């Protein structure tokens, strides 16, 4: 049933006496209180209980693909987007779904990463996988954890060269870990797509999270950046709306750079012609929107020496460059009550207010 793409579930039972239950409870509590390798010890205790059980039934649930999944994946693959399938299903089910959804093309070979438990086995399996070319990688969560523990960089480098990667038996923590590894070892942006509660951590770890509202609830759509109702909408979201957003952002960035260059060049030419006077060429809302400056209090008189020109601003009043040029040339006297302008020197600045 797993090879046919069905999600299998085995139901069994086992009767325990009071002594057996007390023994299991003691070993389970000791494993939970362990400081080193707590999860491994707890899993070993639980596994010891799941033996000599009576089989009750075996179920197979068909999880049909949504409409237009195959053309959507083909569109993304033709656009140069590499797709990684992270699922909690067993290896046979994940492989069957990858084939039925055309994640793996017809002429591509599938390389199944054999189960490894130590560093030596992981090294041998990585060397065997290194000799493969243009094949889809299928790896389980346990083998993935061993490879990332000893050969993290090598595994990510080899996996990124594959046209597609299928990771089965992955926990929610492993899904988020894989997304972070791709962000660290590659310079590419990641987009996580999920429809269940076990995909929330992966969606939040990616730069862009897309949640699909499905039968499993709305946990993924509520935690994602974008929410859609069908998987086929991803093609239009990325290829149409994503491209338009990229073009608008690029046009806005170029406009800001060109505007700044033009304003700066014209201001520099204007200042060089008129004795480098500190008089803005553009006044009004253009410079207010381009340069953020705090307004000065009313009725404040400030003298600043810039080049060969005295600059006087009284309250909100502004003078033209001809006025300040005549002041600098000595053809006009400034008379402010309480201030002797003859005692001003070039390196000093006064901020004087009066009532």
PESULUR-V851661 format. One record per helix or strand of 3 or more residues. SS is the DSSP state (H for helix, E for strand). FROM is the first residue (numbers start at 0). TO is the last residue. If there is no record, write none. Layout:
BEGIN
SS/FROM/TO
SS/FROM/TO
END
This chain:
BEGIN
E/5/12
H/17/31
H/37/48
E/53/61
H/68/77
E/82/85
H/90/99
E/108/111
H/118/129
E/134/139
H/140/149
H/151/159
E/163/167
H/171/184
E/190/193
H/196/204
E/207/211
H/218/222
E/225/227
H/232/272
H/284/289
E/299/305
E/308/313
H/320/327
H/340/342
E/349/352
END
